[in-house]
Amino acid sequence: MGGVGSWTKEQEVLLAEIVLQHLREGSTVRAGCEKAGDQFNRTTVACIFRWDVKVRQHYEEDIRTARNQGKQSRKRKKSVEREQKAQLDQLLSTLISMLEVQQNPGGAILNQDIENNNKEEAFCDQECTINTVILNLQKLKKWEINLKVFSEENEKLRIETQTLRQKNKELESEIELIERDQS
């Protein structure tokens, strides 16, 4: 479907459906136009222009409804993320507490099965294992925070790269047009 030139009514309806779906999901008009542009073999800018100039005016009520649904979708998603994070924090805290409780004040692990003459030797092996687990769980919690920061940064860079690629395509097209005009 598509290509450069005039828009068909079907393309305009499909553009509206794609943009409205993105709005319902809590995304943006631009993201919807990017997807439509890929589908119609048109630039994102061309789709945004068509949306703003011709299509949007026919869907004002649908846009309001879709944006409200998008807000609710984002709220639900954030709520679920907060709940999952709280559950993970609680689980990590519980595990750390459980592991720490197993150690007596002197650092030895309470273990009824260890014979008195082997107690020193067993204590070192088990204490090292439990302490390693505690440290690794604490590191895991820090890594989770870092992962979120890196994921957000990665998403920003992905969007920036996509925007730059699109701009590059547009500039290459303009260069081709200028070169054709000069020949």
C-alpha positions in Angstrom: 0.0 0.0 0.0 1.1 3.5 -0.5 3.9 5.5 -1.8 4.4 9.1 -2.6 1.5 11.0 -4.0 -2.1 11.5 -3.0 -3.7 9.8 -0.1 -6.6 7.4 -0.5 -9.6 7.4 1.8 -8.5 3.9 3.0 -5.1 5.2 3.9 -6.6 8.0 5.9 -8.9 5.7 7.8 -6.0 3.3 8.5 -3.9 6.2 9.6 -6.6 7.2 12.0 -7.0 3.6 13.3 -3.2 3.3 13.9 -2.9 6.6 15.6 -5.9 6.0 17.8 -4.6 2.6 18.8 -1.3 4.2 19.9 -3.2 6.8 21.9 -5.3 4.1 23.6 -2.1 2.3 24.6 -0.7 5.4 26.1 1.7 6.1 23.2 1.8 9.2 21.0 0.5 10.5 17.7 4.1 10.6 16.5 4.6 6.9 17.3 1.4 6.1 15.5 2.5 8.1 12.5 5.9 6.3 12.5 4.1 3.0 12.3 1.7 4.2 9.6 4.7 5.7 7.6 6.4 2.3 7.6 3.1 0.7 6.4 2.4 3.3 3.7 6.0 3.8 2.6 5.8 7.4 3.6 7.8 9.6 5.9 6.7 10.1 9.5 6.5 13.8 8.8 4.1 13.2 5.8 1.9 11.1 8.1 1.9 13.7 10.9 1.1 16.4 8.4 -1.8 14.4 6.9 -3.1 13.6 10.4 -3.0 17.3 11.5 -4.3 18.9 8.3 -6.9 16.4 7.1 -7.7 13.4 9.3 -7.6 14.6 12.9 -10.6 16.9 12.6 -12.9 13.9 11.8 -11.9 12.0 15.0 -11.9 14.6 17.8 -14.2 12.7 20.1 -12.4 9.4 19.4 -9.1 11.2 20.2 -10.4 12.4 23.6 -11.6 8.9 24.4 -8.4 7.2 23.2 -6.2 9.6 25.2 -8.3 9.0 28.4 -7.9 5.2 27.8 -4.2 5.8 27.3 -3.9 7.7 30.6 -5.7 4.8 32.3 -3.4 2.3 30.6 -0.3 4.2 31.8 -1.7 4.4 35.3 -2.4 0.6 35.4 1.0 -0.1 34.0 2.8 2.1 36.6 0.6 0.6 39.3 1.6 -2.9 38.3 5.3 -1.9 38.0 5.1 -0.4 41.5 3.4 -3.5 42.9 6.0 -5.8 41.3 8.8 -3.7 42.6 7.3 -3.7 46.1 6.9 -7.5 45.9 10.5 -7.9 44.8 11.8 -5.5 47.5 9.7 -7.4 50.1 11.0 -10.8 48.8 14.6 -9.6 48.9 14.2 -8.1 52.3 12.6 -11.3 53.6 15.4 -13.5 52.1 18.1 -11.3 53.6 16.3 -11.3 57.0 15.9 -15.0 56.9 19.5 -15.6 56.1 20.7 -13.1 58.7 18.4 -14.7 61.3 20.0 -18.1 60.7 23.3 -16.6 62.0 23.8 -16.3 65.8 25.4 -13.1 67.2 28.9 -14.6 66.9 28.3 -15.3 63.2 28.1 -19.1 63.5 25.3 -20.9 61.7 23.0 -22.8 64.0 23.1 -26.4 62.8 22.0 -29.2 65.1 23.6 -31.9 62.8 27.2 -30.7 63.2 29.2 -32.7 65.6 31.2 -30.7 68.3 34.6 -31.6 66.9 33.7 -30.6 63.4 31.9 -27.4 64.3 34.8 -25.0 63.5 35.4 -26.5 60.0 31.7 -26.6 59.1 31.1 -23.0 60.4 33.6 -21.5 57.9 32.2 -23.2 54.9 28.5 -22.4 55.7 29.2 -18.9 56.9 31.0 -18.1 53.7 28.1 -19.5 51.7 25.4 -17.6 53.6 27.3 -14.3 53.6 27.9 -14.7 49.8 24.2 -15.2 49.3 23.4 -12.1 51.4 25.9 -10.0 49.5 24.7 -11.3 46.1 21.1 -10.5 47.0 22.1 -7.0 48.0 24.0 -6.6 44.7 20.9 -7.9 42.8 18.8 -5.2 44.3 21.4 -2.5 43.2 21.6 -4.1 39.8 17.8 -3.9 39.4 18.0 -0.1 40.0 20.8 0.2 37.5 19.0 -1.9 35.0 16.0 0.4 35.1 18.3 3.5 34.5 20.1 1.8 31.7 16.8 0.6 30.1 15.4 4.1 30.2 18.6 5.5 28.7 18.6 2.8 26.0 15.1 3.7 25.1 16.0 7.4 24.7 18.9 6.5 22.6 16.8 4.1 20.5 14.3 6.8 19.8 17.0 9.4 19.1 18.7 6.9 16.6 15.3 6.2 14.9 14.7 10.0 14.6 18.2 10.6 13.2 17.8 7.7 10.7 14.5 9.1 9.5 16.0 12.6 9.2 18.9 11.1 7.3 16.5 9.4 4.8 14.7 12.7 4.3 17.9 14.5 3.7 19.1 11.9 1.2 15.8 12.3 -0.6 16.2 16.0 -0.7 19.8 15.6 -2.0 18.5 13.3 -4.8 15.9 15.8 -5.8 18.5 18.6 -5.9 20.9 16.5 -7.9 18.1 15.6 -10.4 17.1 19.3 -10.7 20.7 20.3 -11.4 21.2 17.7 -14.2 
